[in-house]
Amino acid sequence: MDSDSGSEAGEAPYYPRNRPNILITGTPGTGKTTTSEMAAEASGLKHINVGDLVKAKGLHEGLDTEYDSYILDEDKLIDEMEDFMRPGGNVVDFHTCEIFPERWFDLVIVLRTDNNILYPRLEGRGYNAKKINENMECEIMQVVLEDARESYAEEIVIELQSNSVEQMEENVSRIKAWVDNWVENNQE
């Protein structure tokens, strides 16, 4: 198979890489950014905070004042990220997952947090009641987890609890071990 084409007509191109790409996702307040930063540092990968990228590069269609968040332009975001995702070596941090091409990721981690811990985290961010309630409902209904399971191969989607600093550190250790194993098994 040619590295610039898929194995069958219509299939997305496959680009070999020597470092994995990891997506860390979850409801806002589950610890995505903290875990992503720690995992990237521990494993020597680059942390990409998609929310920061959207703001810095103007990859949005304006501000949704009701939720105090940007309206994402998915096409612009995917176009912006394609070239640096291709060679691998990234830990991507975003609250949704289904917008990204499946070919980008070798591991998808969905962080989960107990409601009695998540609610005060969201309050501490100054979210309005409507935004807090919507995010709480998403966590209760496992929206991000279900989106990940529908969007990516079952074997690469992992659910991890993120209620405490100890659990975050444990998760980072697991991610680092997974990266080390992936690199060892994917050497050319």
N, C-alpha and C positions, 0 to 999 in steps of 0.2 A: 504494500500500500504506500502510495506517495504521501509524504508528511503534510502536504498542503491540501489534500483532499480527503473526504470521508471514504469509508470502505464501500459504500453503496450510494447510488444516486440520491441526492437530497439530504444526505447525512451531513452533519456539521463537520468541518475540518478538524483533524486531530493534530496537535502540535506536541511533539515529545518535549518533556522538560525534566530537569534533574532535581527540582525542588517542588514540593507540593503547593497547591493553593487550598486554603481552608476558609470556609465561611462560618463565622460565629454570629448567630442570629437569636432572636427572642424578643419578647414583649419589652417595650421601654422599661428600664429600671431593673432588669435581670442581671446586669453586670457585664454586658457585652464589651464595652470599651475597656474597662479595667482588665477583664480576662484577655481580650485581644492584645492589649499592650503588653501584658505580662507574658503571654504565649509567644508573641513575636520576639520579644527580647530573649526569652529562654531558648528559643529554637533557631534564632538567627534569621528569621523571616521579617518581611516588611509589613508593618501595620497600615492598613488603609481604612480610615474612618469615612464611610460613604457620605454621611451627613455633612462632615466638614468639606469633603470634595465637592459636593453639590453646591454648598455656599460659596466656596472659593472660586469655582469655575463657572458659576451661574448656570448650573445644569437644572434649572427649574423654570416654572412658568409664572412665578410670583408667589406671594405669601397668602396662605389661608389664615385669615385673621381669627376665625372661630377657634381653630386649633393651635394658632401661633406656630405654624410650621410651613415649610416650603412645599409647593405643589411640584412634585418631581417630574422632570421630562425624561422618561425612561430611555428613549432613543438616544438622546444626547449623552446620558450617563453611560450606557453600554458602549457607544462609540468612543467615549473618553477613556474607558477602562480597558478596552480590548487589547491594545498593544502591550500594556504592562502586565496583563493577566496571562498572556500567551506563554512567556517563558517560565512562569511559576514563581514560587518564593514569597507568596503573599498571605497575610491573614486579613480577611475582609470582614468588617464589622458593620452590620446594618440590621434594622428591625424587621425587615421583610426579606424574603428569599426567592420568591417565585419569578421575579423579574430577570434574574441572571441566567445566562446560558448554562445548561447542565455540564457542558464540556469544560467549564472553567474550574470546577472544584473536585478535589480528591477526598475531602472530608467536609461534612456539614454538621456543625454542632448547634443544637437548639438548647439555649439556657432556659431553665425554669426556676421560678421562685415562688415560695408559699405566699398566699395572699396577705397574711398578717405581717409579712415582711415587705412585700411589694408596695402595698398601699402607702405606708409612711415614706418609702423612698420616692414615690411619685409626688406626694405632698411636699416633700423637701425640695423638689425641683421647681415648685411654684406652679405646677399644672393647675388649670381650672377644673372645677368639679366634673364637667362633661368629659374632658380629656382623661381624667383619672378613671372615671367610670367606664369609659370605652376601653381603656387599656386593661383594666381589671377584668372586664368581660372577655376580652381576647385571651387573657391568661387562663381564666377559668375554662373557657371553651377550647383551649389548646389550638387556637387558630394558627399560630406560627408553626407549631409542630406538625399539624395536619398539612399545611402548605408545603413544608419541607418534604414530608413523606410523599406528597403528590408530585413534587417537582424534581426529585432526585432519586437515584437508585437506593433501594432500601438499605443496602449494606454500607452506604457511606453516611447515613443520617444517624446521629447519636444524640440522645437526650441526656443532659447533665443538670443536676440540681446546683443552684447558685444562691444559697441562703446566707452564707457566711464567708468571711475571709478564708477560713480553713478550707471550705469547699472550693473556693476559687483557686487556692494554691494547689489543692489536690487535682483539680481540673487541668491546671497548667502543666502539672507533672505528667498527667495522662497524655495531654496533647504533645508535649515534648517527646515522650516515649514513642508515640505514634509517628511523629515526624522522623525521628531517628530510624525507626523501622522502615518507613516508606523510602527514605533516601537509600538505605542499605539494599532494599529490594528492587530499586529502580535505577541502579547504576548501569551505565552503558559499557 
